[in-house]
Amino acid sequence: MKVIHILTSVWRFYRDGFRNMTWGRTLWLVIMIKLFIIFVVLRLFFFHPALSGMSDKEKQNKVGENLIEKIK
């Protein structure tokens, strides 16, 4: 019960703090844009799936080879 009270107190602290800030909503907008860039744009252009275009058997062999290399 004490944990729930602590969590609600923390939540109220942040909620009231951002509500009273003049730049609060603008800061949250900037945070959301940055998260979008990190997780969507960078993923699309720089982090291509390593196993795309392979059959199931080829994927199994590739993962098995990588696991064996990590053990050695």
PQR file with spaces between the fields and no chain letter, atoms N, CA, C, O and H, PARSE charges and radii, in Angstrom:
ATOM       1  N    MET     1       0.819   -1.188    0.000 -0.4000 1.5000
ATOM       2  CA   MET     1       0.000    0.000    0.000 -0.0000 2.0000
ATOM       3  C    MET     1       0.870    1.262    0.000  0.5500 1.7000
ATOM       4  O    MET     1       0.508    2.277   -0.595 -0.5500 1.4000
ATOM       5  N    LYS     2       2.004    1.183    0.667 -0.4000 1.5000
ATOM       6  CA   LYS     2       2.903    2.327    0.725 -0.0000 2.0000
ATOM       7  C    LYS     2       3.506    2.631   -0.644  0.5500 1.7000
ATOM       8  O    LYS     2       3.723    3.793   -0.986 -0.5500 1.4000
ATOM       9  H    LYS     2       2.298    0.359    1.150  0.4000 1.0000
ATOM      10  N    VAL     3       3.778    1.587   -1.427 -0.4000 1.5000
ATOM      11  CA   VAL     3       4.350    1.767   -2.760 -0.0000 2.0000
ATOM      12  C    VAL     3       3.372    2.518   -3.653  0.5500 1.7000
ATOM      13  O    VAL     3       3.771    3.401   -4.412 -0.5500 1.4000
ATOM      14  H    VAL     3       3.602    0.642   -1.150  0.4000 1.0000
ATOM      15  N    ILE     4       2.105    2.173   -3.564 -0.4000 1.5000
ATOM      16  CA   ILE     4       1.084    2.847   -4.369 -0.0000 2.0000
ATOM      17  C    ILE     4       1.007    4.318   -3.983  0.5500 1.7000
ATOM      18  O    ILE     4       0.881    5.183   -4.850 -0.5500 1.4000
ATOM      19  H    ILE     4       1.780    1.456   -2.948  0.4000 1.0000
ATOM      20  N    HIS     5       1.083    4.604   -2.692 -0.4000 1.5000
ATOM      21  CA   HIS     5       1.049    5.997   -2.227 -0.0000 2.0000
ATOM      22  C    HIS     5       2.254    6.778   -2.766  0.5500 1.7000
ATOM      23  O    HIS     5       2.116    7.927   -3.185 -0.5500 1.4000
ATOM      24  H    HIS     5       1.186    3.902   -1.988  0.4000 1.0000
ATOM      25  N    ILE     6       3.426    6.151   -2.753 -0.4000 1.5000
ATOM      26  CA   ILE     6       4.631    6.814   -3.266 -0.0000 2.0000
ATOM      27  C    ILE     6       4.502    7.075   -4.758  0.5500 1.7000
ATOM      28  O    ILE     6       4.834    8.161   -5.231 -0.5500 1.4000
ATOM      29  H    ILE     6       3.538    5.218   -2.413  0.4000 1.0000
ATOM      30  N    LEU     7       4.022    6.089   -5.497 -0.4000 1.5000
ATOM      31  CA   LEU     7       3.866    6.258   -6.949 -0.0000 2.0000
ATOM      32  C    LEU     7       2.851    7.347   -7.288  0.5500 1.7000
ATOM      33  O    LEU     7       3.068    8.134   -8.208 -0.5500 1.4000
ATOM      34  H    LEU     7       3.751    5.206   -5.112  0.4000 1.0000
ATOM      35  N    THR     8       1.747    7.393   -6.549 -0.4000 1.5000
ATOM      36  CA   THR     8       0.765    8.450   -6.823 -0.0000 2.0000
ATOM      37  C    THR     8       1.325    9.824   -6.455  0.5500 1.7000
ATOM      38  O    THR     8       1.027   10.811   -7.127 -0.5500 1.4000
ATOM      39  H    THR     8       1.571    6.753   -5.801  0.4000 1.0000
ATOM      40  N    SER     9       2.122    9.895   -5.406 -0.4000 1.5000
ATOM      41  CA   SER     9       2.734   11.171   -5.037 -0.0000 2.0000
ATOM      42  C    SER     9       3.706   11.646   -6.109  0.5500 1.7000
ATOM      43  O    SER     9       3.731   12.829   -6.448 -0.5500 1.4000
ATOM      44  H    SER     9       2.363    9.093   -4.860  0.4000 1.0000
ATOM      45  N    VAL    10       4.501   10.730   -6.640 -0.4000 1.5000
ATOM      46  CA   VAL    10       5.443   11.082   -7.707 -0.0000 2.0000
ATOM      47  C    VAL    10       4.685   11.521   -8.944  0.5500 1.7000
ATOM      48  O    VAL    10       5.049   12.515   -9.572 -0.5500 1.4000
ATOM      49  H    VAL    10       4.480    9.769   -6.365  0.4000 1.0000
ATOM      50  N    TRP    11       3.633   10.793   -9.304 -0.4000 1.5000
ATOM      51  CA   TRP    11       2.830   11.138  -10.468 -0.0000 2.0000
ATOM      52  C    TRP    11       2.229   12.543  -10.315  0.5500 1.7000
ATOM      53  O    TRP    11       2.282   13.343  -11.248 -0.5500 1.4000
ATOM      54  H    TRP    11       3.338    9.985   -8.793  0.4000 1.0000
ATOM      55  N    ARG    12       1.664   12.838   -9.152 -0.4000 1.5000
ATOM      56  CA   ARG    12       1.072   14.155   -8.923 -0.0000 2.0000
ATOM      57  C    ARG    12       2.121   15.258   -8.982  0.5500 1.7000
ATOM      58  O    ARG    12       1.854   16.342   -9.500 -0.5500 1.4000
ATOM      59  H    ARG    12       1.621   12.188   -8.393  0.4000 1.0000
ATOM      60  N    PHE    13       3.309   14.988   -8.456 -0.4000 1.5000
ATOM      61  CA   PHE    13       4.393   15.962   -8.485 -0.0000 2.0000
ATOM      62  C    PHE    13       4.724   16.354   -9.921  0.5500 1.7000
ATOM      63  O    PHE    13       4.793   17.540  -10.243 -0.5500 1.4000
ATOM      64  H    PHE    13       3.526   14.107   -8.035  0.4000 1.0000
ATOM      65  N    TYR    14       4.932   15.347  -10.793 -0.4000 1.5000
ATOM      66  CA   TYR    14       5.261   15.632  -12.191 -0.0000 2.0000
ATOM      67  C    TYR    14       4.083   16.242  -12.937  0.5500 1.7000
ATOM      68  O    TYR    14       4.268   17.165  -13.731 -0.5500 1.4000
ATOM      69  H    TYR    14       4.876   14.384  -10.531  0.4000 1.0000
ATOM      70  N    ARG    15       2.884   15.744  -12.697 -0.4000 1.5000
ATOM      71  CA   ARG    15       1.702   16.271  -13.376 -0.0000 2.0000
ATOM      72  C    ARG    15       1.503   17.750  -13.051  0.5500 1.7000
ATOM      73  O    ARG    15       1.316   18.568  -13.951 -0.5500 1.4000
ATOM      74  H    ARG    15       2.733   14.994  -12.053  0.4000 1.0000
ATOM      75  N    ASP    16       1.542   18.086  -11.773 -0.4000 1.5000
ATOM      76  CA   ASP    16       1.352   19.478  -11.369 -0.0000 2.0000
ATOM      77  C    ASP    16       2.510   20.358  -11.825  0.5500 1.7000
ATOM      78  O    ASP    16       2.308   21.516  -12.189 -0.5500 1.4000
ATOM      79  H    ASP    16       1.694   17.421  -11.041  0.4000 1.0000
ATOM      80  N    GLY    17       3.719   19.812  -11.807 -0.4000 1.5000
ATOM      81  CA   GLY    17       4.876   20.582  -12.251 -0.0000 2.0000
ATOM      82  C    GLY    17       4.793   20.952  -13.715  0.5500 1.7000
ATOM      83  O    GLY    17       5.056   22.096  -14.086 -0.5500 1.4000
ATOM      84  H    GLY    17       3.883   18.871  -11.511  0.4000 1.0000
ATOM      85  N    PHE    18       4.428   19.985  -14.559 -0.4000 1.5000
ATOM      86  CA   PHE    18       4.312   20.279  -15.989 -0.0000 2.0000
ATOM      87  C    PHE    18       3.092   21.129  -16.292  0.5500 1.7000
ATOM      88  O    PHE    18       3.098   21.897  -17.254 -0.5500 1.4000
ATOM      89  H    PHE    18       4.215   19.056  -14.258  0.4000 1.0000
ATOM      90  N    ARG    19       2.058   21.007  -15.499 -0.4000 1.5000
ATOM      91  CA   ARG    19       0.857   21.800  -15.727 -0.0000 2.0000
ATOM      92  C    ARG    19       1.128   23.280  -15.467  0.5500 1.7000
ATOM      93  O    ARG    19       0.577   24.148  -16.144 -0.5500 1.4000
ATOM      94  H    ARG    19       2.053   20.383  -14.717  0.4000 1.0000
ATOM      95  N    ASN    20       1.981   23.559  -14.481 -0.4000 1.5000
ATOM      96  CA   ASN    20       2.255   24.944  -14.116 -0.0000 2.0000
ATOM      97  C    ASN    20       3.395   25.563  -14.918  0.5500 1.7000
ATOM      98  O    ASN    20       3.633   26.766  -14.813 -0.5500 1.4000
ATOM      99  H    ASN    20       2.429   22.854  -13.932  0.4000 1.0000
ATOM     100  N    MET    21       4.097   24.776  -15.708 -0.4000 1.5000
ATOM     101  CA   MET    21       5.192   25.322  -16.509 -0.0000 2.0000
ATOM     102  C    MET    21       4.648   26.068  -17.719  0.5500 1.7000
ATOM     103  O    MET    21       3.640   25.668  -18.302 -0.5500 1.4000
ATOM     104  H    MET    21       3.903   23.798  -15.793  0.4000 1.0000
ATOM     105  N    THR    22       5.311   27.142  -18.091 -0.4000 1.5000
ATOM     106  CA   THR    22       4.878   27.861  -19.285 -0.0000 2.0000
ATOM     107  C    THR    22       5.382   27.173  -20.543  0.5500 1.7000
ATOM     108  O    THR    22       4.755   27.275  -21.598 -0.5500 1.4000
ATOM     109  H    THR    22       6.130   27.467  -17.618  0.4000 1.0000
ATOM     110  N    TRP    23       6.500   26.477  -20.446 -0.4000 1.5000
ATOM     111  CA   TRP    23       7.093   25.788  -21.595 -0.0000 2.0000
ATOM     112  C    TRP    23       6.827   24.285  -21.579  0.5500 1.7000
ATOM     113  O    TRP    23       7.369   23.565  -22.418 -0.5500 1.4000
ATOM     114  H    TRP    23       7.009   26.393  -19.590  0.4000 1.0000
ATOM     115  N    GLY    24       6.023   23.801  -20.665 -0.4000 1.5000
ATOM     116  CA   GLY    24       5.813   22.371  -20.477 -0.0000 2.0000
ATOM     117  C    GLY    24       5.351   21.626  -21.718  0.5500 1.7000
ATOM     118  O    GLY    24       5.929   20.604  -22.087 -0.5500 1.4000
ATOM     119  H    GLY    24       5.584   24.386  -19.984  0.4000 1.0000
ATOM     120  N    ARG    25       4.324   22.130  -22.351 -0.4000 1.5000
ATOM     121  CA   ARG    25       3.792   21.439  -23.541 -0.0000 2.0000
ATOM     122  C    ARG    25       4.766   21.497  -24.702  0.5500 1.7000
ATOM     123  O    ARG    25       4.875   20.545  -25.475 -0.5500 1.4000
ATOM     124  H    ARG    25       3.854   22.960  -22.051  0.4000 1.0000
ATOM     125  N    THR    26       5.469   22.600  -24.825 -0.4000 1.5000
ATOM     126  CA   THR    26       6.471   22.715  -25.883 -0.0000 2.0000
ATOM     127  C    THR    26       7.600   21.726  -25.650  0.5500 1.7000
ATOM     128  O    THR    26       8.086   21.101  -26.593 -0.5500 1.4000
ATOM     129  H    THR    26       5.380   23.373  -24.197  0.4000 1.0000
ATOM     130  N    LEU    27       8.020   21.581  -24.399 -0.4000 1.5000
ATOM     131  CA   LEU    27       9.078   20.616  -24.093 -0.0000 2.0000
ATOM     132  C    LEU    27       8.637   19.191  -24.393  0.5500 1.7000
ATOM     133  O    LEU    27       9.415   18.404  -24.934 -0.5500 1.4000
ATOM     134  H    LEU    27       7.625   22.088  -23.633  0.4000 1.0000
ATOM     135  N    TRP    28       7.380   18.843  -24.044 -0.4000 1.5000
ATOM     136  CA   TRP    28       6.891   17.503  -24.352 -0.0000 2.0000
ATOM     137  C    TRP    28       6.808   17.278  -25.860  0.5500 1.7000
ATOM     138  O    TRP    28       7.060   16.170  -26.333 -0.5500 1.4000
ATOM     139  H    TRP    28       6.749   19.482  -23.605  0.4000 1.0000
ATOM     140  N    LEU    29       6.463   18.302  -26.607 -0.4000 1.5000
ATOM     141  CA   LEU    29       6.424   18.180  -28.062 -0.0000 2.0000
ATOM     142  C    LEU    29       7.822   17.912  -28.615  0.5500 1.7000
ATOM     143  O    LEU    29       7.993   17.076  -29.503 -0.5500 1.4000
ATOM     144  H    LEU    29       6.259   19.202  -26.222  0.4000 1.0000
ATOM     145  N    VAL    30       8.815   18.616  -28.092 -0.4000 1.5000
ATOM     146  CA   VAL    30      10.199   18.397  -28.520 -0.0000 2.0000
ATOM     147  C    VAL    30      10.641   16.987  -28.169  0.5500 1.7000
ATOM     148  O    VAL    30      11.300   16.330  -28.975 -0.5500 1.4000
ATOM     149  H    VAL    30       8.676   19.295  -27.371  0.4000 1.0000
ATOM     150  N    ILE    31      10.288   16.510  -26.979 -0.4000 1.5000
ATOM     151  CA   ILE    31      10.641   15.150  -26.561 -0.0000 2.0000
ATOM     152  C    ILE    31      10.010   14.129  -27.497  0.5500 1.7000
ATOM     153  O    ILE    31      10.676   13.177  -27.903 -0.5500 1.4000
ATOM     154  H    ILE    31       9.753   17.044  -26.325  0.4000 1.0000
ATOM     155  N    MET    32       8.743   14.308  -27.846 -0.4000 1.5000
ATOM     156  CA   MET    32       8.057   13.359  -28.730 -0.0000 2.0000
ATOM     157  C    MET    32       8.659   13.358  -30.134  0.5500 1.7000
ATOM     158  O    MET    32       8.782   12.302  -30.755 -0.5500 1.4000
ATOM     159  H    MET    32       8.202   15.082  -27.516  0.4000 1.0000
ATOM     160  N    ILE    33       9.029   14.517  -30.629 -0.4000 1.5000
ATOM     161  CA   ILE    33       9.659   14.593  -31.953 -0.0000 2.0000
ATOM     162  C    ILE    33      11.009   13.880  -31.937  0.5500 1.7000
ATOM     163  O    ILE    33      11.341   13.154  -32.874 -0.5500 1.4000
ATOM     164  H    ILE    33       8.929   15.374  -30.124  0.4000 1.0000
ATOM     165  N    LYS    34      11.783   14.087  -30.876 -0.4000 1.5000
ATOM     166  CA   LYS    34      13.078   13.423  -30.777 -0.0000 2.0000
ATOM     167  C    LYS    34      12.917   11.904  -30.700  0.5500 1.7000
ATOM     168  O    LYS    34      13.678   11.174  -31.335 -0.5500 1.4000
ATOM     169  H    LYS    34      11.513   14.677  -30.115  0.4000 1.0000
ATOM     170  N    LEU    35      11.941   11.421  -29.934 -0.4000 1.5000
ATOM     171  CA   LEU    35      11.704    9.981  -29.857 -0.0000 2.0000
ATOM     172  C    LEU    35      11.269    9.421  -31.209  0.5500 1.7000
ATOM     173  O    LEU    35      11.679    8.324  -31.590 -0.5500 1.4000
ATOM     174  H    LEU    35      11.323   12.014  -29.418  0.4000 1.0000
ATOM     175  N    PHE    36      10.446   10.166  -31.928 -0.4000 1.5000
ATOM     176  CA   PHE    36      10.038    9.737  -33.262 -0.0000 2.0000
ATOM     177  C    PHE    36      11.249    9.612  -34.175  0.5500 1.7000
ATOM     178  O    PHE    36      11.377    8.630  -34.905 -0.5500 1.4000
ATOM     179  H    PHE    36      10.113   11.057  -31.619  0.4000 1.0000
ATOM     180  N    ILE    37      12.125   10.587  -34.139 -0.4000 1.5000
ATOM     181  CA   ILE    37      13.327   10.548  -34.976 -0.0000 2.0000
ATOM     182  C    ILE    37      14.200    9.362  -34.594  0.5500 1.7000
ATOM     183  O    ILE    37      14.691    8.649  -35.470 -0.5500 1.4000
ATOM     184  H    ILE    37      12.021   11.385  -33.545  0.4000 1.0000
ATOM     185  N    ILE    38      14.398    9.143  -33.307 -0.4000 1.5000
ATOM     186  CA   ILE    38      15.273    8.059  -32.863 -0.0000 2.0000
ATOM     187  C    ILE    38      14.716    6.698  -33.270  0.5500 1.7000
ATOM     188  O    ILE    38      15.438    5.873  -33.829 -0.5500 1.4000
ATOM     189  H    ILE    38      13.999    9.722  -32.596  0.4000 1.0000
ATOM     190  N    PHE    39      13.431    6.460  -32.991 -0.4000 1.5000
ATOM     191  CA   PHE    39      12.890    5.120  -33.170 -0.0000 2.0000
ATOM     192  C    PHE    39      12.340    4.832  -34.552  0.5500 1.7000
ATOM     193  O    PHE    39      12.240    3.663  -34.925 -0.5500 1.4000
ATOM     194  H    PHE    39      12.844    7.130  -32.537  0.4000 1.0000
ATOM     195  N    VAL    40      11.982    5.829  -35.319 -0.4000 1.5000
ATOM     196  CA   VAL    40      11.387    5.582  -36.636 -0.0000 2.0000
ATOM     197  C    VAL    40      12.356    5.925  -37.753  0.5500 1.7000
ATOM     198  O    VAL    40      12.678    5.067  -38.576 -0.5500 1.4000
ATOM     199  H    VAL    40      12.063    6.778  -35.016  0.4000 1.0000
ATOM     200  N    VAL    41      12.814    7.134  -37.796 -0.4000 1.5000
ATOM     201  CA   VAL    41      13.642    7.577  -38.912 -0.0000 2.0000
ATOM     202  C    VAL    41      14.981    6.847  -38.931  0.5500 1.7000
ATOM     203  O    VAL    41      15.395    6.349  -39.978 -0.5500 1.4000
ATOM     204  H    VAL    41      12.553    7.831  -37.128  0.4000 1.0000
ATOM     205  N    LEU    42      15.658    6.777  -37.797 -0.4000 1.5000
ATOM     206  CA   LEU    42      16.945    6.082  -37.760 -0.0000 2.0000
ATOM     207  C    LEU    42      16.783    4.598  -38.069  0.5500 1.7000
ATOM     208  O    LEU    42      17.638    4.001  -38.723 -0.5500 1.4000
ATOM     209  H    LEU    42      15.322    7.182  -36.947  0.4000 1.0000
ATOM     210  N    ARG    43      15.696    4.003  -37.603 -0.4000 1.5000
ATOM     211  CA   ARG    43      15.442    2.574  -37.871 -0.0000 2.0000
ATOM     212  C    ARG    43      15.269    2.332  -39.370  0.5500 1.7000
ATOM     213  O    ARG    43      15.766    1.343  -39.909 -0.5500 1.4000
ATOM     214  H    ARG    43      15.001    4.487  -37.072  0.4000 1.0000
ATOM     215  N    LEU    44      14.571    3.232  -40.027 -0.4000 1.5000
ATOM     216  CA   LEU    44      14.319    3.056  -41.457 -0.0000 2.0000
ATOM     217  C    LEU    44      15.591    3.174  -42.296  0.5500 1.7000
ATOM     218  O    LEU    44      15.771    2.423  -43.255 -0.5500 1.4000
ATOM     219  H    LEU    44      14.168    4.035  -39.589  0.4000 1.0000
ATOM     220  N    PHE    45      16.467    4.104  -41.945 -0.4000 1.5000
ATOM     221  CA   PHE    45      17.608    4.387  -42.800 -0.0000 2.0000
ATOM     222  C    PHE    45      18.903    3.696  -42.391  0.5500 1.7000
ATOM     223  O    PHE    45      19.758    3.459  -43.245 -0.5500 1.4000
ATOM     224  H    PHE    45      16.321    4.714  -41.166  0.4000 1.0000
ATOM     225  N    PHE    46      19.075    3.368  -41.116 -0.4000 1.5000
ATOM     226  CA   PHE    46      20.362    2.852  -40.674 -0.0000 2.0000
ATOM     227  C    PHE    46      20.337    1.435  -40.122  0.5500 1.7000
ATOM     228  O    PHE    46      21.354    0.745  -40.179 -0.5500 1.4000
ATOM     229  H    PHE    46      18.380    3.561  -40.422  0.4000 1.0000
ATOM     230  N    PHE    47      19.228    0.986  -39.598 -0.4000 1.5000
ATOM     231  CA   PHE    47      19.181   -0.315  -38.946 -0.0000 2.0000
ATOM     232  C    PHE    47      18.259   -1.265  -39.700  0.5500 1.7000
ATOM     233  O    PHE    47      17.136   -1.531  -39.272 -0.5500 1.4000
ATOM     234  H    PHE    47      18.401    1.546  -39.552  0.4000 1.0000
ATOM     235  N    HIS    48      18.743   -1.765  -40.812 -0.4000 1.5000
ATOM     236  CA   HIS    48      17.965   -2.692  -41.609 -0.0000 2.0000
ATOM     237  C    HIS    48      17.996   -4.070  -40.958  0.5500 1.7000
ATOM     238  O    HIS    48      19.007   -4.455  -40.373 -0.5500 1.4000
ATOM     239  H    HIS    48      19.655   -1.549  -41.160  0.4000 1.0000
ATOM     240  N    PRO    49      16.903   -4.809  -41.055 -0.5600 1.5000
ATOM     241  CA   PRO    49      16.886   -6.151  -40.480  0.2800 2.0000
ATOM     242  C    PRO    49      17.950   -7.033  -41.138  0.5500 1.7000
ATOM     243  O    PRO    49      18.051   -7.080  -42.364 -0.5500 1.4000
ATOM     244  N    ALA    50      18.735   -7.723  -40.324 -0.4000 1.5000
ATOM     245  CA   ALA    50      19.843   -8.523  -40.825 -0.0000 2.0000
ATOM     246  C    ALA    50      19.367   -9.795  -41.516  0.5500 1.7000
ATOM     247  O    ALA    50      20.084  -10.341  -42.355 -0.5500 1.4000
ATOM     248  H    ALA    50      18.653   -7.684  -39.329  0.4000 1.0000
ATOM     249  N    LEU    51      18.185  -10.271  -41.185 -0.4000 1.5000
ATOM     250  CA   LEU    51      17.711  -11.535  -41.733 -0.0000 2.0000
ATOM     251  C    LEU    51      16.642  -11.354  -42.812  0.5500 1.7000
ATOM     252  O    LEU    51      15.989  -12.324  -43.198 -0.5500 1.4000
ATOM     253  H    LEU    51      17.603   -9.827  -40.504  0.4000 1.0000
ATOM     254  N    SER    52      16.460  -10.151  -43.292 -0.4000 1.5000
ATOM     255  CA   SER    52      15.423   -9.942  -44.304 -0.0000 2.0000
ATOM     256  C    SER    52      15.840  -10.577  -45.625  0.5500 1.7000
ATOM     257  O    SER    52      17.011  -10.545  -46.005 -0.5500 1.4000
ATOM     258  H    SER    52      16.991   -9.363  -42.978  0.4000 1.0000
ATOM     259  N    GLY    53      14.872  -11.147  -46.309 -0.4000 1.5000
ATOM     260  CA   GLY    53      15.126  -11.744  -47.609 -0.0000 2.0000
ATOM     261  C    GLY    53      15.655  -13.164  -47.545  0.5500 1.7000
ATOM     262  O    GLY    53      15.987  -13.738  -48.582 -0.5500 1.4000
ATOM     263  H    GLY    53      13.921  -11.173  -46.000  0.4000 1.0000
ATOM     264  N    MET    54      15.744  -13.747  -46.355 -0.4000 1.5000
ATOM     265  CA   MET    54      16.237  -15.121  -46.209 -0.0000 2.0000
ATOM     266  C    MET    54      15.062  -16.056  -45.958  0.5500 1.7000
ATOM     267  O    MET    54      14.036  -15.656  -45.407 -0.5500 1.4000
ATOM     268  H    MET    54      15.474  -13.280  -45.512  0.4000 1.0000
ATOM     269  N    SER    55      15.230  -17.298  -46.371 -0.4000 1.5000
ATOM     270  CA   SER    55      14.210  -18.300  -46.074 -0.0000 2.0000
ATOM     271  C    SER    55      14.346  -18.720  -44.606  0.5500 1.7000
ATOM     272  O    SER    55      15.313  -18.362  -43.935 -0.5500 1.4000
ATOM     273  H    SER    55      16.063  -17.622  -46.818  0.4000 1.0000
ATOM     274  N    ASP    56      13.378  -19.471  -44.130 -0.4000 1.5000
ATOM     275  CA   ASP    56      13.418  -19.915  -42.737 -0.0000 2.0000
ATOM     276  C    ASP    56      14.646  -20.769  -42.447  0.5500 1.7000
ATOM     277  O    ASP    56      15.255  -20.642  -41.385 -0.5500 1.4000
ATOM     278  H    ASP    56      12.592  -19.762  -44.676  0.4000 1.0000
ATOM     279  N    LYS    57      15.002  -21.610  -43.355 -0.4000 1.5000
ATOM     280  CA   LYS    57      16.174  -22.480  -43.172 -0.0000 2.0000
ATOM     281  C    LYS    57      17.464  -21.649  -43.121  0.5500 1.7000
ATOM     282  O    LYS    57      18.340  -21.902  -42.294 -0.5500 1.4000
ATOM     283  H    LYS    57      14.508  -21.714  -44.218  0.4000 1.0000
ATOM     284  N    GLU    58      17.569  -20.655  -44.014 -0.4000 1.5000
ATOM     285  CA   GLU    58      18.749  -19.784  -44.020 -0.0000 2.0000
ATOM     286  C    GLU    58      18.831  -18.971  -42.723  0.5500 1.7000
ATOM     287  O    GLU    58      19.920  -18.760  -42.188 -0.5500 1.4000
ATOM     288  H    GLU    58      16.857  -20.450  -44.686  0.4000 1.0000
ATOM     289  N    LYS    59      17.688  -18.522  -42.225 -0.4000 1.5000
ATOM     290  CA   LYS    59      17.673  -17.787  -40.964 -0.0000 2.0000
ATOM     291  C    LYS    59      18.141  -18.670  -39.811  0.5500 1.7000
ATOM     292  O    LYS    59      18.914  -18.232  -38.958 -0.5500 1.4000
ATOM     293  H    LYS    59      16.804  -18.694  -42.660  0.4000 1.0000
ATOM     294  N    GLN    60      17.671  -19.907  -39.792 -0.4000 1.5000
ATOM     295  CA   GLN    60      18.083  -20.834  -38.738 -0.0000 2.0000
ATOM     296  C    GLN    60      19.583  -21.072  -38.776  0.5500 1.7000
ATOM     297  O    GLN    60      20.239  -21.066  -37.734 -0.5500 1.4000
ATOM     298  H    GLN    60      17.044  -20.263  -40.484  0.4000 1.0000
ATOM     299  N    ASN    61      20.123  -21.279  -39.949 -0.4000 1.5000
ATOM     300  CA   ASN    61      21.562  -21.511  -40.075 -0.0000 2.0000
ATOM     301  C    ASN    61      22.368  -20.281  -39.651  0.5500 1.7000
ATOM     302  O    ASN    61      23.380  -20.412  -38.963 -0.5500 1.4000
ATOM     303  H    ASN    61      19.590  -21.284  -40.795  0.4000 1.0000
ATOM     304  N    LYS    62      21.930  -19.100  -40.052 -0.4000 1.5000
ATOM     305  CA   LYS    62      22.634  -17.862  -39.710 -0.0000 2.0000
ATOM     306  C    LYS    62      22.650  -17.627  -38.198  0.5500 1.7000
ATOM     307  O    LYS    62      23.688  -17.293  -37.627 -0.5500 1.4000
ATOM     308  H    LYS    62      21.107  -18.993  -40.611  0.4000 1.0000
ATOM     309  N    VAL    63      21.499  -17.803  -37.559 -0.4000 1.5000
ATOM     310  CA   VAL    63      21.423  -17.620  -36.106 -0.0000 2.0000
ATOM     311  C    VAL    63      22.274  -18.667  -35.398  0.5500 1.7000
ATOM     312  O    VAL    63      22.970  -18.351  -34.434 -0.5500 1.4000
ATOM     313  H    VAL    63      20.656  -18.074  -38.022  0.4000 1.0000
ATOM     314  N    GLY    64      22.222  -19.905  -35.868 -0.4000 1.5000
ATOM     315  CA   GLY    64      23.043  -20.955  -35.275 -0.0000 2.0000
ATOM     316  C    GLY    64      24.534  -20.664  -35.390  0.5500 1.7000
ATOM     317  O    GLY    64      25.284  -20.873  -34.436 -0.5500 1.4000
ATOM     318  H    GLY    64      21.656  -20.162  -36.652  0.4000 1.0000
ATOM     319  N    GLU    65      24.964  -20.186  -36.543 -0.4000 1.5000
ATOM     320  CA   GLU    65      26.383  -19.825  -36.742 -0.0000 2.0000
ATOM     321  C    GLU    65      26.797  -18.695  -35.804  0.5500 1.7000
ATOM     322  O    GLU    65      27.880  -18.732  -35.219 -0.5500 1.4000
ATOM     323  H    GLU    65      24.355  -20.016  -37.318  0.4000 1.0000
ATOM     324  N    ASN    66      25.928  -17.685  -35.662 -0.4000 1.5000
ATOM     325  CA   ASN    66      26.252  -16.559  -34.777 -0.0000 2.0000
ATOM     326  C    ASN    66      26.322  -16.990  -33.316  0.5500 1.7000
ATOM     327  O    ASN    66      27.154  -16.488  -32.560 -0.5500 1.4000
ATOM     328  H    ASN    66      25.049  -17.655  -36.137  0.4000 1.0000
ATOM     329  N    LEU    67      25.457  -17.912  -32.915 -0.4000 1.5000
ATOM     330  CA   LEU    67      25.489  -18.387  -31.535 -0.0000 2.0000
ATOM     331  C    LEU    67      26.741  -19.199  -31.269  0.5500 1.7000
ATOM     332  O    LEU    67      27.339  -19.090  -30.198 -0.5500 1.4000
ATOM     333  H    LEU    67      24.781  -18.320  -33.529  0.4000 1.0000
ATOM     334  N    ILE    68      27.137  -20.004  -32.225 -0.4000 1.5000
ATOM     335  CA   ILE    68      28.351  -20.817  -32.050 -0.0000 2.0000
ATOM     336  C    ILE    68      29.577  -19.918  -31.983  0.5500 1.7000
ATOM     337  O    ILE    68      30.484  -20.177  -31.192 -0.5500 1.4000
ATOM     338  H    ILE    68      26.651  -20.092  -33.095  0.4000 1.0000
ATOM     339  N    GLU    69      29.624  -18.856  -32.805 -0.4000 1.5000
ATOM     340  CA   GLU    69      30.740  -17.912  -32.768 -0.0000 2.0000
ATOM     341  C    GLU    69      30.821  -17.205  -31.423  0.5500 1.7000
ATOM     342  O    GLU    69      31.925  -16.961  -30.935 -0.5500 1.4000
ATOM     343  H    GLU    69      28.887  -18.646  -33.448  0.4000 1.0000
ATOM     344  N    LYS    70      29.703  -16.870  -30.814 -0.4000 1.5000
ATOM     345  CA   LYS    70      29.685  -16.162  -29.529 -0.0000 2.0000
ATOM     346  C    LYS    70      30.207  -17.055  -28.407  0.5500 1.7000
ATOM     347  O    LYS    70      30.826  -16.569  -27.460 -0.5500 1.4000
ATOM     348  H    LYS    70      28.806  -17.068  -31.211  0.4000 1.0000
ATOM     349  N    ILE    71      29.959  -18.353  -28.513 -0.4000 1.5000
ATOM     350  CA   ILE    71      30.407  -19.286  -27.462 -0.0000 2.0000
ATOM     351  C    ILE    71      31.904  -19.456  -27.488  0.5500 1.7000
ATOM     352  O    ILE    71      32.529  -19.565  -26.432 -0.5500 1.4000
ATOM     353  H    ILE    71      29.456  -18.748  -29.282  0.4000 1.0000
ATOM     354  N    LYS    72      32.502  -19.483  -28.675 -0.4000 1.5000
ATOM     355  CA   LYS    72      33.939  -19.702  -28.798 -0.0000 2.0000
ATOM     356  C    LYS    72      34.717  -18.574  -28.323  0.5500 1.7000
ATOM     357  O    LYS    72      35.946  -18.611  -28.364 -0.5500 1.4000
ATOM     358  H    LYS    72      31.995  -19.395  -29.532  0.4000 1.0000
